Amino acid sequence: MSDHSSYLAPGMRVEHPGQPEWGVGQVQSNIGGKITVNFPEAGKVVIDASRVMLMPVFDP
């Protein structure tokens, strides 16, 4: 698993840098570098962490 994605845990909120129109998604799982995220505008998407670096979203 990529070091930059190893901290992503279920419940965390993230954005896909290449798909901002998908909105802020919630991590469902992170297994072996495959991260499942539920995005409001795209539904459930499995992302390969070796190819895409999801950006965490922190509430103020």
PDB file of N, H, CA, C and O in Angstrom:
ATOM      1  N   MET A   1       0.840  -1.174   0.000  1.00  0.00           N
ATOM      2  CA  MET A   1       0.000   0.000   0.000  1.00  0.00           C
ATOM      3  C   MET A   1       0.883   1.234   0.000  1.00  0.00           C
ATOM      4  O   MET A   1       1.936   1.258   0.637  1.00  0.00           O
ATOM      5  N   SER A   2       0.451   2.246  -0.711  1.00  0.00           N
ATOM      6  H   SER A   2      -0.405   2.226  -1.228  1.00  0.00           H
ATOM      7  CA  SER A   2       1.212   3.495  -0.775  1.00  0.00           C
ATOM      8  C   SER A   2       1.212   4.176   0.578  1.00  0.00           C
ATOM      9  O   SER A   2       0.197   4.190   1.274  1.00  0.00           O
ATOM     10  N   ASP A   3       2.351   4.743   0.952  1.00  0.00           N
ATOM     11  H   ASP A   3       3.176   4.732   0.387  1.00  0.00           H
ATOM     12  CA  ASP A   3       2.458   5.437   2.224  1.00  0.00           C
ATOM     13  C   ASP A   3       1.472   6.587   2.332  1.00  0.00           C
ATOM     14  O   ASP A   3       0.936   6.852   3.408  1.00  0.00           O
ATOM     15  N   HIS A   4       1.229   7.277   1.208  1.00  0.00           N
ATOM     16  H   HIS A   4       1.664   7.062   0.333  1.00  0.00           H
ATOM     17  CA  HIS A   4       0.349   8.443   1.260  1.00  0.00           C
ATOM     18  C   HIS A   4      -1.119   8.069   1.441  1.00  0.00           C
ATOM     19  O   HIS A   4      -1.932   8.946   1.731  1.00  0.00           O
ATOM     20  N   SER A   5      -1.482   6.811   1.281  1.00  0.00           N
ATOM     21  H   SER A   5      -0.821   6.098   1.046  1.00  0.00           H
ATOM     22  CA  SER A   5      -2.880   6.412   1.451  1.00  0.00           C
ATOM     23  C   SER A   5      -3.098   5.532   2.669  1.00  0.00           C
ATOM     24  O   SER A   5      -4.241   5.224   3.008  1.00  0.00           O
ATOM     25  N   SER A   6      -2.042   5.130   3.322  1.00  0.00           N
ATOM     26  H   SER A   6      -1.114   5.381   3.047  1.00  0.00           H
ATOM     27  CA  SER A   6      -2.182   4.173   4.418  1.00  0.00           C
ATOM     28  C   SER A   6      -2.970   4.735   5.604  1.00  0.00           C
ATOM     29  O   SER A   6      -3.527   3.970   6.391  1.00  0.00           O
ATOM     30  N   TYR A   7      -3.021   6.042   5.736  1.00  0.00           N
ATOM     31  H   TYR A   7      -2.568   6.663   5.097  1.00  0.00           H
ATOM     32  CA  TYR A   7      -3.754   6.654   6.848  1.00  0.00           C
ATOM     33  C   TYR A   7      -5.244   6.815   6.567  1.00  0.00           C
ATOM     34  O   TYR A   7      -6.006   7.140   7.478  1.00  0.00           O
ATOM     35  N   LEU A   8      -5.678   6.595   5.323  1.00  0.00           N
ATOM     36  H   LEU A   8      -5.060   6.331   4.583  1.00  0.00           H
ATOM     37  CA  LEU A   8      -7.095   6.763   4.992  1.00  0.00           C
ATOM     38  C   LEU A   8      -7.898   5.610   5.591  1.00  0.00           C
ATOM     39  O   LEU A   8      -7.666   4.444   5.272  1.00  0.00           O
ATOM     40  N   ALA A   9      -8.831   5.949   6.448  1.00  0.00           N
ATOM     41  H   ALA A   9      -9.019   6.897   6.707  1.00  0.00           H
ATOM     42  CA  ALA A   9      -9.610   4.954   7.170  1.00  0.00           C
ATOM     43  C   ALA A   9     -11.103   5.166   6.904  1.00  0.00           C
ATOM     44  O   ALA A   9     -11.526   6.268   6.556  1.00  0.00           O
ATOM     45  N   PRO A  10     -11.890   4.112   7.070  1.00  0.00           N
ATOM     46  CA  PRO A  10     -13.329   4.266   6.891  1.00  0.00           C
ATOM     47  C   PRO A  10     -13.882   5.427   7.719  1.00  0.00           C
ATOM     48  O   PRO A  10     -13.542   5.614   8.887  1.00  0.00           O
ATOM     49  N   GLY A  11     -14.743   6.191   7.063  1.00  0.00           N
ATOM     50  H   GLY A  11     -15.019   6.039   6.114  1.00  0.00           H
ATOM     51  CA  GLY A  11     -15.352   7.347   7.710  1.00  0.00           C
ATOM     52  C   GLY A  11     -14.686   8.662   7.353  1.00  0.00           C
ATOM     53  O   GLY A  11     -15.305   9.718   7.473  1.00  0.00           O
ATOM     54  N   MET A  12     -13.429   8.617   6.914  1.00  0.00           N
ATOM     55  H   MET A  12     -12.925   7.758   6.816  1.00  0.00           H
ATOM     56  CA  MET A  12     -12.740   9.852   6.545  1.00  0.00           C
ATOM     57  C   MET A  12     -13.359  10.422   5.276  1.00  0.00           C
ATOM     58  O   MET A  12     -13.879   9.690   4.433  1.00  0.00           O
ATOM     59  N   ARG A  13     -13.291  11.738   5.160  1.00  0.00           N
ATOM     60  H   ARG A  13     -12.869  12.332   5.845  1.00  0.00           H
ATOM     61  CA  ARG A  13     -13.827  12.427   3.992  1.00  0.00           C
ATOM     62  C   ARG A  13     -12.672  12.837   3.078  1.00  0.00           C
ATOM     63  O   ARG A  13     -11.641  13.333   3.533  1.00  0.00           O
ATOM     64  N   VAL A  14     -12.873  12.618   1.773  1.00  0.00           N
ATOM     65  H   VAL A  14     -13.710  12.215   1.403  1.00  0.00           H
ATOM     66  CA  VAL A  14     -11.817  12.877   0.793  1.00  0.00           C
ATOM     67  C   VAL A  14     -12.392  13.478  -0.484  1.00  0.00           C
ATOM     68  O   VAL A  14     -13.590  13.398  -0.755  1.00  0.00           O
ATOM     69  N   GLU A  15     -11.490  14.085  -1.259  1.00  0.00           N
ATOM     70  H   GLU A  15     -10.517  14.150  -1.038  1.00  0.00           H
ATOM     71  CA  GLU A  15     -11.818  14.569  -2.602  1.00  0.00           C
ATOM     72  C   GLU A  15     -10.881  13.900  -3.593  1.00  0.00           C
ATOM     73  O   GLU A  15      -9.728  13.610  -3.275  1.00  0.00           O
ATOM     74  N   HIS A  16     -11.386  13.660  -4.793  1.00  0.00           N
ATOM     75  H   HIS A  16     -12.323  13.896  -5.051  1.00  0.00           H
ATOM     76  CA  HIS A  16     -10.569  13.136  -5.880  1.00  0.00           C
ATOM     77  C   HIS A  16     -10.036  14.347  -6.639  1.00  0.00           C
ATOM     78  O   HIS A  16     -10.834  15.119  -7.173  1.00  0.00           O
ATOM     79  N   PRO A  17      -8.709  14.546  -6.710  1.00  0.00           N
ATOM     80  CA  PRO A  17      -8.160  15.751  -7.332  1.00  0.00           C
ATOM     81  C   PRO A  17      -8.502  15.904  -8.811  1.00  0.00           C
ATOM     82  O   PRO A  17      -8.549  17.027  -9.313  1.00  0.00           O
ATOM     83  N   GLY A  18      -8.737  14.821  -9.507  1.00  0.00           N
ATOM     84  H   GLY A  18      -8.699  13.909  -9.099  1.00  0.00           H
ATOM     85  CA  GLY A  18      -9.056  14.887 -10.924  1.00  0.00           C
ATOM     86  C   GLY A  18     -10.546  14.933 -11.230  1.00  0.00           C
ATOM     87  O   GLY A  18     -10.946  15.096 -12.383  1.00  0.00           O
ATOM     88  N   GLN A  19     -11.376  14.786 -10.178  1.00  0.00           N
ATOM     89  H   GLN A  19     -11.051  14.653  -9.242  1.00  0.00           H
ATOM     90  CA  GLN A  19     -12.828  14.747 -10.372  1.00  0.00           C
ATOM     91  C   GLN A  19     -13.536  15.602  -9.318  1.00  0.00           C
ATOM     92  O   GLN A  19     -14.339  15.076  -8.547  1.00  0.00           O
ATOM     93  N   PRO A  20     -13.259  16.902  -9.266  1.00  0.00           N
ATOM     94  CA  PRO A  20     -13.874  17.735  -8.218  1.00  0.00           C
ATOM     95  C   PRO A  20     -15.397  17.762  -8.279  1.00  0.00           C
ATOM     96  O   PRO A  20     -16.058  18.028  -7.274  1.00  0.00           O
ATOM     97  N   GLU A  21     -15.960  17.482  -9.468  1.00  0.00           N
ATOM     98  H   GLU A  21     -15.423  17.265 -10.283  1.00  0.00           H
ATOM     99  CA  GLU A  21     -17.414  17.486  -9.596  1.00  0.00           C
ATOM    100  C   GLU A  21     -18.076  16.323  -8.856  1.00  0.00           C
ATOM    101  O   GLU A  21     -19.293  16.330  -8.666  1.00  0.00           O
ATOM    102  N   TRP A  22     -17.301  15.333  -8.440  1.00  0.00           N
ATOM    103  H   TRP A  22     -16.313  15.327  -8.595  1.00  0.00           H
ATOM    104  CA  TRP A  22     -17.842  14.223  -7.667  1.00  0.00           C
ATOM    105  C   TRP A  22     -18.210  14.640  -6.252  1.00  0.00           C
ATOM    106  O   TRP A  22     -18.993  13.957  -5.592  1.00  0.00           O
ATOM    107  N   GLY A  23     -17.660  15.745  -5.778  1.00  0.00           N
ATOM    108  H   GLY A  23     -17.024  16.300  -6.314  1.00  0.00           H
ATOM    109  CA  GLY A  23     -17.933  16.208  -4.415  1.00  0.00           C
ATOM    110  C   GLY A  23     -17.028  15.543  -3.402  1.00  0.00           C
ATOM    111  O   GLY A  23     -16.060  14.869  -3.754  1.00  0.00           O
ATOM    112  N   VAL A  24     -17.356  15.741  -2.144  1.00  0.00           N
ATOM    113  H   VAL A  24     -18.142  16.289  -1.857  1.00  0.00           H
ATOM    114  CA  VAL A  24     -16.578  15.171  -1.038  1.00  0.00           C
ATOM    115  C   VAL A  24     -17.153  13.790  -0.725  1.00  0.00           C
ATOM    116  O   VAL A  24     -18.336  13.643  -0.418  1.00  0.00           O
ATOM    117  N   GLY A  25     -16.288  12.789  -0.812  1.00  0.00           N
ATOM    118  H   GLY A  25     -15.327  12.908  -1.061  1.00  0.00           H
ATOM    119  CA  GLY A  25     -16.722  11.416  -0.566  1.00  0.00           C
ATOM    120  C   GLY A  25     -16.284  10.909   0.789  1.00  0.00           C
ATOM    121  O   GLY A  25     -15.447  11.509   1.464  1.00  0.00           O
ATOM    122  N   GLN A  26     -16.870   9.788   1.170  1.00  0.00           N
ATOM    123  H   GLN A  26     -17.550   9.301   0.622  1.00  0.00           H
ATOM    124  CA  GLN A  26     -16.531   9.160   2.445  1.00  0.00           C
ATOM    125  C   GLN A  26     -15.885   7.807   2.170  1.00  0.00           C
ATOM    126  O   GLN A  26     -16.424   6.985   1.429  1.00  0.00           O
ATOM    127  N   VAL A  27     -14.708   7.589   2.785  1.00  0.00           N
ATOM    128  H   VAL A  27     -14.270   8.256   3.387  1.00  0.00           H
ATOM    129  CA  VAL A  27     -13.988   6.330   2.628  1.00  0.00           C
ATOM    130  C   VAL A  27     -14.810   5.210   3.262  1.00  0.00           C
ATOM    131  O   VAL A  27     -15.241   5.307   4.411  1.00  0.00           O
ATOM    132  N   GLN A  28     -15.017   4.138   2.482  1.00  0.00           N
ATOM    133  H   GLN A  28     -14.666   4.059   1.549  1.00  0.00           H
ATOM    134  CA  GLN A  28     -15.735   2.958   2.972  1.00  0.00           C
ATOM    135  C   GLN A  28     -14.753   1.876   3.426  1.00  0.00           C
ATOM    136  O   GLN A  28     -14.979   1.197   4.427  1.00  0.00           O
ATOM    137  N   SER A  29     -13.643   1.725   2.661  1.00  0.00           N
ATOM    138  H   SER A  29     -13.459   2.276   1.847  1.00  0.00           H
ATOM    139  CA  SER A  29     -12.626   0.731   3.027  1.00  0.00           C
ATOM    140  C   SER A  29     -11.310   1.091   2.360  1.00  0.00           C
ATOM    141  O   SER A  29     -11.268   1.841   1.384  1.00  0.00           O
ATOM    142  N   ASN A  30     -10.240   0.539   2.911  1.00  0.00           N
ATOM    143  H   ASN A  30     -10.274  -0.070   3.703  1.00  0.00           H
ATOM    144  CA  ASN A  30      -8.890   0.732   2.380  1.00  0.00           C
ATOM    145  C   ASN A  30      -8.151  -0.589   2.566  1.00  0.00           C
ATOM    146  O   ASN A  30      -7.606  -0.870   3.634  1.00  0.00           O
ATOM    147  N   ILE A  31      -8.145  -1.396   1.500  1.00  0.00           N
ATOM    148  H   ILE A  31      -8.588  -1.168   0.633  1.00  0.00           H
ATOM    149  CA  ILE A  31      -7.568  -2.734   1.579  1.00  0.00           C
ATOM    150  C   ILE A  31      -6.532  -2.897   0.477  1.00  0.00           C
ATOM    151  O   ILE A  31      -6.858  -2.864  -0.710  1.00  0.00           O
ATOM    152  N   GLY A  32      -5.296  -3.071   0.880  1.00  0.00           N
ATOM    153  H   GLY A  32      -5.031  -3.098   1.844  1.00  0.00           H
ATOM    154  CA  GLY A  32      -4.219  -3.314  -0.079  1.00  0.00           C
ATOM    155  C   GLY A  32      -4.050  -2.225  -1.119  1.00  0.00           C
ATOM    156  O   GLY A  32      -3.714  -2.511  -2.268  1.00  0.00           O
ATOM    157  N   GLY A  33      -4.280  -0.982  -0.732  1.00  0.00           N
ATOM    158  H   GLY A  33      -4.554  -0.749   0.201  1.00  0.00           H
ATOM    159  CA  GLY A  33      -4.109   0.128  -1.665  1.00  0.00           C
ATOM    160  C   GLY A  33      -5.294   0.381  -2.566  1.00  0.00           C
ATOM    161  O   GLY A  33      -5.252   1.276  -3.411  1.00  0.00           O
ATOM    162  N   LYS A  34      -6.349  -0.390  -2.401  1.00  0.00           N
ATOM    163  H   LYS A  34      -6.383  -1.116  -1.714  1.00  0.00           H
ATOM    164  CA  LYS A  34      -7.604  -0.159  -3.129  1.00  0.00           C
ATOM    165  C   LYS A  34      -8.571   0.502  -2.144  1.00  0.00           C
ATOM    166  O   LYS A  34      -8.955  -0.093  -1.137  1.00  0.00           O
ATOM    167  N   ILE A  35      -8.953   1.729  -2.450  1.00  0.00           N
ATOM    168  H   ILE A  35      -8.641   2.212  -3.269  1.00  0.00           H
ATOM    169  CA  ILE A  35      -9.776   2.516  -1.539  1.00  0.00           C
ATOM    170  C   ILE A  35     -11.162   2.661  -2.144  1.00  0.00           C
ATOM    171  O   ILE A  35     -11.312   3.167  -3.257  1.00  0.00           O
ATOM    172  N   THR A  36     -12.166   2.219  -1.412  1.00  0.00           N
ATOM    173  H   THR A  36     -12.044   1.809  -0.509  1.00  0.00           H
ATOM    174  CA  THR A  36     -13.547   2.377  -1.846  1.00  0.00           C
ATOM    175  C   THR A  36     -14.096   3.634  -1.202  1.00  0.00           C
ATOM    176  O   THR A  36     -14.061   3.793   0.018  1.00  0.00           O
ATOM    177  N   VAL A  37     -14.609   4.532  -2.049  1.00  0.00           N
ATOM    178  H   VAL A  37     -14.638   4.402  -3.040  1.00  0.00           H
ATOM    179  CA  VAL A  37     -15.131   5.813  -1.580  1.00  0.00           C
ATOM    180  C   VAL A  37     -16.544   5.979  -2.125  1.00  0.00           C
ATOM    181  O   VAL A  37     -16.809   5.679  -3.289  1.00  0.00           O
ATOM    182  N   ASN A  38     -17.448   6.461  -1.275  1.00  0.00           N
ATOM    183  H   ASN A  38     -17.232   6.705  -0.330  1.00  0.00           H
ATOM    184  CA  ASN A  38     -18.804   6.763  -1.708  1.00  0.00           C
ATOM    185  C   ASN A  38     -18.897   8.268  -1.940  1.00  0.00           C
ATOM    186  O   ASN A  38     -18.880   9.053  -0.992  1.00  0.00           O
ATOM    187  N   PHE A  39     -18.997   8.666  -3.219  1.00  0.00           N
ATOM    188  H   PHE A  39     -19.011   8.029  -3.990  1.00  0.00           H
ATOM    189  CA  PHE A  39     -19.092  10.078  -3.594  1.00  0.00           C
ATOM    190  C   PHE A  39     -20.556  10.435  -3.845  1.00  0.00           C
ATOM    191  O   PHE A  39     -21.297   9.633  -4.412  1.00  0.00           O
ATOM    192  N   PRO A  40     -20.986  11.643  -3.425  1.00  0.00           N
ATOM    193  CA  PRO A  40     -22.389  12.011  -3.609  1.00  0.00           C
ATOM    194  C   PRO A  40     -22.822  12.089  -5.072  1.00  0.00           C
ATOM    195  O   PRO A  40     -23.982  11.818  -5.383  1.00  0.00           O
ATOM    196  N   GLU A  41     -21.914  12.453  -5.968  1.00  0.00           N
ATOM    197  H   GLU A  41     -20.972  12.674  -5.715  1.00  0.00           H
ATOM    198  CA  GLU A  41     -22.284  12.624  -7.373  1.00  0.00           C
ATOM    199  C   GLU A  41     -21.798  11.496  -8.284  1.00  0.00           C
ATOM    200  O   GLU A  41     -22.082  11.507  -9.482  1.00  0.00           O
ATOM    201  N   ALA A  42     -21.073  10.528  -7.732  1.00  0.00           N
ATOM    202  H   ALA A  42     -20.842  10.519  -6.759  1.00  0.00           H
ATOM    203  CA  ALA A  42     -20.548   9.433  -8.564  1.00  0.00           C
ATOM    204  C   ALA A  42     -20.867   8.056  -7.997  1.00  0.00           C
ATOM    205  O   ALA A  42     -20.665   7.048  -8.673  1.00  0.00           O
ATOM    206  N   GLY A  43     -21.364   8.003  -6.767  1.00  0.00           N
ATOM    207  H   GLY A  43     -21.528   8.822  -6.218  1.00  0.00           H
ATOM    208  CA  GLY A  43     -21.638   6.721  -6.135  1.00  0.00           C
ATOM    209  C   GLY A  43     -20.364   6.086  -5.597  1.00  0.00           C
ATOM    210  O   GLY A  43     -19.382   6.772  -5.314  1.00  0.00           O
ATOM    211  N   LYS A  44     -20.400   4.760  -5.461  1.00  0.00           N
ATOM    212  H   LYS A  44     -21.198   4.203  -5.691  1.00  0.00           H
ATOM    213  CA  LYS A  44     -19.260   4.034  -4.921  1.00  0.00           C
ATOM    214  C   LYS A  44     -18.210   3.838  -6.001  1.00  0.00           C
ATOM    215  O   LYS A  44     -18.499   3.330  -7.084  1.00  0.00           O
ATOM    216  N   VAL A  45     -16.976   4.254  -5.687  1.00  0.00           N
ATOM    217  H   VAL A  45     -16.741   4.667  -4.807  1.00  0.00           H
ATOM    218  CA  VAL A  45     -15.873   4.165  -6.641  1.00  0.00           C
ATOM    219  C   VAL A  45     -14.688   3.508  -5.938  1.00  0.00           C
ATOM    220  O   VAL A  45     -14.352   3.866  -4.810  1.00  0.00           O
ATOM    221  N   VAL A  46     -14.055   2.543  -6.613  1.00  0.00           N
ATOM    222  H   VAL A  46     -14.328   2.252  -7.530  1.00  0.00           H
ATOM    223  CA  VAL A  46     -12.831   1.920  -6.096  1.00  0.00           C
ATOM    224  C   VAL A  46     -11.655   2.608  -6.764  1.00  0.00           C
ATOM    225  O   VAL A  46     -11.572   2.677  -7.991  1.00  0.00           O
ATOM    226  N   ILE A  47     -10.742   3.119  -5.938  1.00  0.00           N
ATOM    227  H   ILE A  47     -10.809   3.063  -4.942  1.00  0.00           H
ATOM    228  CA  ILE A  47      -9.618   3.902  -6.432  1.00  0.00           C
ATOM    229  C   ILE A  47      -8.309   3.196  -6.089  1.00  0.00           C
ATOM    230  O   ILE A  47      -8.109   2.747  -4.960  1.00  0.00           O
ATOM    231  N   ASP A  48      -7.432   3.108  -7.067  1.00  0.00           N
ATOM    232  H   ASP A  48      -7.594   3.473  -7.984  1.00  0.00           H
ATOM    233  CA  ASP A  48      -6.106   2.518  -6.887  1.00  0.00           C
ATOM    234  C   ASP A  48      -5.194   3.616  -6.328  1.00  0.00           C
ATOM    235  O   ASP A  48      -4.877   4.580  -7.024  1.00  0.00           O
ATOM    236  N   ALA A  49      -4.782   3.465  -5.088  1.00  0.00           N
ATOM    237  H   ALA A  49      -5.039   2.682  -4.522  1.00  0.00           H
ATOM    238  CA  ALA A  49      -3.983   4.494  -4.417  1.00  0.00           C
ATOM    239  C   ALA A  49      -2.604   4.675  -5.043  1.00  0.00           C
ATOM    240  O   ALA A  49      -1.954   5.693  -4.804  1.00  0.00           O
ATOM    241  N   SER A  50      -2.147   3.723  -5.831  1.00  0.00           N
ATOM    242  H   SER A  50      -2.675   2.896  -6.026  1.00  0.00           H
ATOM    243  CA  SER A  50      -0.853   3.898  -6.493  1.00  0.00           C
ATOM    244  C   SER A  50      -0.972   4.830  -7.705  1.00  0.00           C
ATOM    245  O   SER A  50       0.036   5.286  -8.246  1.00  0.00           O
ATOM    246  N   ARG A  51      -2.203   5.105  -8.124  1.00  0.00           N
ATOM    247  H   ARG A  51      -3.022   4.735  -7.684  1.00  0.00           H
ATOM    248  CA  ARG A  51      -2.424   5.960  -9.296  1.00  0.00           C
ATOM    249  C   ARG A  51      -3.050   7.311  -8.961  1.00  0.00           C
ATOM    250  O   ARG A  51      -2.839   8.292  -9.675  1.00  0.00           O
ATOM    251  N   VAL A  52      -3.819   7.358  -7.875  1.00  0.00           N
ATOM    252  H   VAL A  52      -3.990   6.561  -7.296  1.00  0.00           H
ATOM    253  CA  VAL A  52      -4.519   8.592  -7.506  1.00  0.00           C
ATOM    254  C   VAL A  52      -4.264   8.886  -6.032  1.00  0.00           C
ATOM    255  O   VAL A  52      -4.403   8.009  -5.178  1.00  0.00           O
ATOM    256  N   MET A  53      -3.891  10.130  -5.746  1.00  0.00           N
ATOM    257  H   MET A  53      -3.778  10.841  -6.439  1.00  0.00           H
ATOM    258  CA  MET A  53      -3.680  10.529  -4.357  1.00  0.00           C
ATOM    259  C   MET A  53      -4.896  11.337  -3.902  1.00  0.00           C
ATOM    260  O   MET A  53      -5.034  12.517  -4.223  1.00  0.00           O
ATOM    261  N   LEU A  54      -5.766  10.679  -3.155  1.00  0.00           N
ATOM    262  H   LEU A  54      -5.655   9.720  -2.894  1.00  0.00           H
ATOM    263  CA  LEU A  54      -6.959  11.344  -2.643  1.00  0.00           C
ATOM    264  C   LEU A  54      -6.562  12.424  -1.639  1.00  0.00           C
ATOM    265  O   LEU A  54      -5.599  12.269  -0.887  1.00  0.00           O
ATOM    266  N   MET A  55      -7.310  13.503  -1.642  1.00  0.00           N
ATOM    267  H   MET A  55      -8.092  13.628  -2.252  1.00  0.00           H
ATOM    268  CA  MET A  55      -7.024  14.625  -0.753  1.00  0.00           C
ATOM    269  C   MET A  55      -7.991  14.601   0.428  1.00  0.00           C
ATOM    270  O   MET A  55      -9.203  14.682   0.232  1.00  0.00           O
ATOM    271  N   PRO A  56      -7.471  14.492   1.650  1.00  0.00           N
ATOM    272  CA  PRO A  56      -8.374  14.489   2.816  1.00  0.00           C
ATOM    273  C   PRO A  56      -9.059  15.826   2.989  1.00  0.00           C
ATOM    274  O   PRO A  56      -8.498  16.875   2.672  1.00  0.00           O
ATOM    275  N   VAL A  57     -10.278  15.777   3.496  1.00  0.00           N
ATOM    276  H   VAL A  57     -10.733  14.925   3.754  1.00  0.00           H
ATOM    277  CA  VAL A  57     -11.057  16.986   3.758  1.00  0.00           C
ATOM    278  C   VAL A  57     -11.310  17.013   5.260  1.00  0.00           C
ATOM    279  O   VAL A  57     -11.882  16.079   5.821  1.00  0.00           O
ATOM    280  N   PHE A  58     -10.883  18.078   5.895  1.00  0.00           N
ATOM    281  H   PHE A  58     -10.418  18.837   5.439  1.00  0.00           H
ATOM    282  CA  PHE A  58     -11.067  18.224   7.344  1.00  0.00           C
ATOM    283  C   PHE A  58     -12.076  19.325   7.605  1.00  0.00           C
ATOM    284  O   PHE A  58     -11.980  20.415   7.041  1.00  0.00           O
ATOM    285  N   ASP A  59     -13.047  19.034   8.464  1.00  0.00           N
ATOM    286  H   ASP A  59     -13.125  18.148   8.921  1.00  0.00           H
ATOM    287  CA  ASP A  59     -14.018  20.057   8.825  1.00  0.00           C
ATOM    288  C   ASP A  59     -13.340  21.128   9.658  1.00  0.00           C
ATOM    289  O   ASP A  59     -12.470  20.828  10.475  1.00  0.00           O
ATOM    290  N   PRO A  60     -13.739  22.388   9.451  1.00  0.00           N
ATOM    291  CA  PRO A  60     -13.106  23.470  10.223  1.00  0.00           C
ATOM    292  C   PRO A  60     -13.418  23.398  11.700  1.00  0.00           C
ATOM    293  O   PRO A  60     -12.956  24.240  12.470  1.00  0.00           O
TER     294      PRO A  60
END
